[in-house]
Amino acid sequence: MYHDNADPIDLGFLILPEFPMACLTSAIEPLRAANEISGQEVFRWKIIAESGQSVTCSAGVTFTPDRTLEEADDGDYLFLLSSPTGEFENRKAADARLRYLLSHGTVVGGFSGGIFPLARAGVMNGHRCSVHWCYDGAFRHEFPDVLAESSVISIDGRRMTASGSSAVFDLMLMLIEKRLGMEIANEVGCWFQHHFSRDEDFAQRIPATRTTATHEILPEPVRSAVRLFRENMEEPLGICEVARRLGVSIRHLERMFVKHTGLGPHRYYRLERLKLARQMIRYTDTPLPRISNAIGYARTASLKRHYRREFGISPGAERRHRTGLTPEDAGALPMA
């Protein structure tokens, strides 16, 4: 049995409607296992909500909180779990509470979409933040003063963020190792067949468009071309210019793209821009003309036409679907 005479570590998980349940279980289960393996209550946790009302996650499971946000004043850590569109009922009071806790020594962070209400509270400006790849474009557009990163975990002083549920597990293993040592952290990982723990140096795996590959395994010059695409969304480069910068012929670039993605570089580039538009439509309230400008479309009508062609739904219908108004001209919301 492990003997640790230090005070238990208290963690609060602040849940907003439609939060991802996997992130919550990925946080609590390794902490529970660490307590069981060490033979003592090293970690304690509470489910927190803005009010005392129950909160339903994205999987339809309802959770009853242990305490309200106003009562959460004695924790060592407070992590937000939310969808990207999650909002507090009384944002002014909730934001002030988050800032108060941070200024009084609580480590504050967010998991997956929880980084959005965290950033809206103004506590992340000028700080690093791990952003899940499927929210990255929308997040960077809404919060240009936050240093968004593609790493699975980001730790910046008393701010900790994790991109998704497996990254949350990694972050908990880091807390366990810091308090109980590598041996127990390793055993916890083995309990759940979590074969290795990632840290801030690990980048997220990001799927390439219309292929089973991920960006990091795409061959040159395709990988470098995709990087240029993503760096030049608002003012798209011509494919001739992309090829010139990469030092290859247009014909070679086109052959490589078709071989490894099934798409020509021009089509791939357009899809990357439309995917960014879709993030902004789904996760922000940015007006459509501004979205058009952000992805290099001179005319909103062209964006609407290409959007419907690629995703089977208009931008306006998709946004109405997000807010709970079922559009007459759309079926089920397609997956990103």
Phi, psi and omega in degrees: 000137180277137179245121180226116184269000180286161179295148176299154177266125182259126179239139174244138178244106184272112187255136174246157181309141179072020178292155179281116183298328181301326179292324180291313180292327178291341176271315187284318187298315177295328177293318176300316180296321179298320176298316183293318181292320182282344178078019178203166182274086179276324181242136174234148183217155177224145172270127186239142174227163181301318176238188179276005182284150177295153182234134181257131181276178183294339179271002178087005178271135183258136182241138175262122184289155176278330180201168179270168179298322180296330181274350183276082185235007184232016184269156174276328181226146172223119182244134179268135174236125187197165164281164179299334181264007181297140181222151173281150176293318176241084188296321182301314181291318181295317179298318179297323180293319178297316179296322178297312181298317180297317182288344180254021169104353179284135172283126184245140180203184180212150178245133176051235182294349178297345178290338181292304177296333176295315179291325179294337177285350177083011184268357183252356181302128180080004182243158180282149184208132176277125184239126178301140186303329184281352175248356194303311183296315179296320181294312181299324180291318183283329186233070182294343181270359176262138183274083183291136181234156178264005178289157181290330181224145174224129177236119182227091183064237179266029177235123181232129179227148179226140191284331183196185190297318179292328176292326175298316177302316178300317180296320178294323177297324177296319178294321179294315180297320181298324183268319189247351178099165184297322185298313180289321178300320178295320180294320177300315178301320180291326176307318185258012182054037173269096200290331175206154183260131179264152179237198184294344182278352183268127176273152177292149170277128184239125182291140173283155183291130174055037177205162179276356181282164170249161187303321186290342180256001173295142182282159169289145003269008183299315182300316180291326178295317179298321177298316177296321177303312185290333179276350184226070180269315185292324176234084186302142175278151170286152181296329175299318180292322177299312179299318180299315180296329181272352179072032178231165177281156177299320181299316180295318180298317179296317179300316182295319180295313181296321181294319189257347178232346183081001181233151171286162184298324180295315179295320179298315180301314181296320178295322177298319179291320179292326177295322176296317177301320182294321176300315183293326177290319183285323193243001176224171176255022181299129178301149184300321177300323178291324177296318178303313180296323183293337180246017171082023176262124179286332183235130179297327180300322179293319177300314180301317182295312180292324181298310180297321181297320183279321189250355177073018181204146179281157178303317180295319180294321179295319179293321177295323177298320180299323183272006174093005177261110185290119180286144180288336188256022181219146173269216180296144180295120181291153179284150178290000000 
